[in-house]
Amino acid sequence: MAQPARAADLMDPIRAAVTEVGRRIVGQDVMLERLMVGLLTNGHILLEGVPGLAKTLAVRTLAEIISATFSRIQFTPDLLPADVLGTMVFDVKTQEFGVKKGPIFGNIILADEINRAPAKVQSALLEAMQERQVTIGGHSYRLEDPFLVLATQNPIESEGTYPLPEAQLDRFLLKVVVSYPDRNEEKEILLRMSSGQPIAVQPKLTPATIIAARREVADVQLDQRLVDYIVDLVRATREPGPLVAYGASPRASIALAQASRAIAYLRGRRFVIPEDVQAVAADVMRHRIVLTFEAEAEDVTADAIVQKVLAGVRAP
């Protein structure tokens, strides 16, 4: 009888996967770490950044190092739910209708420029993200595990975009803001990419390894004092004031606990410390805080609210 994999055995391919992604992606360590958090917690990730910061390349590379299926969906204003989910088609030979599955039936789904799709498409995607199933022709079809939506959006263009509804934003475990590389990193990017030759990467992870690692992450110790700390942080975003219309939901508390466990695991610990919680607090809560018009008029951001909350809630 095969012995269950140990944490040390699982960490080797995970570290190898991170190293392999680093062959193509220079800098952006935070983004890569957050993508691994999504894999290890079965949580969807929203990447926001200006064009050219390797968001799409990072997701595609992540899919390549996993022996899993990958689909890219380019979201546009004329996209239909059937273009994402699939539809019923008539087979002339059998004289029967059958299901033609759409690109959502994959393990890693890149939803490129997700905020360019209209409400009907977002609604169809919401069922897949939350229920891990889709409905076609009145029948429900389960999606394979792992199933991960990694979405990108451009924050500087508003023409032809549709703001994501709060209910859908809440389904993303993390919203990661991708920033520019520093000067040395940009030089390295130039040296690697200016030749025009593709950089090959090798598969390092399997779906079975990811699922086993998720069980290890779920066993990472979360002290009761840190449970209280997480709840206090999330509840602090709901305190009445002129800047916040709605604070983070209880789903944020769950997401913060899951992400903190994954960060601790990736950093080689079997227990969570306050720094793990603080590291992912902004990524977990920035898209779950709804600001007032007054806050927008004063250029106050959700990140500023999160930093204020972190400064005001005492860590254990």
Protein Blocks (a to p, Z undefined) as FASTA:
>chain_A
ZZdddfklmmmmmmmmmmmmmmmmggjllmmmmmmmmmmnopacdddddehilmmmmmmm
mmmmpccddddddddfkbcfklmnopcdddfklopacddddfklcfbdcdehkllpcfkl
mmmmmmmmmnopaceehiacdddddddddddddfkbcghpacddfklmmmpmbacddddd
dfklmmmmmmmmmnopacddddfbdfklmmmmmmmmmmpccdfklmmmmmmmmmmmmpgc
fkbmbdcdfklmmmmmmmmmmmmmmnopabdcfklmmmmmmmmmmmmcccdfklmmnopa
fklmmmmmmmmpccZZ
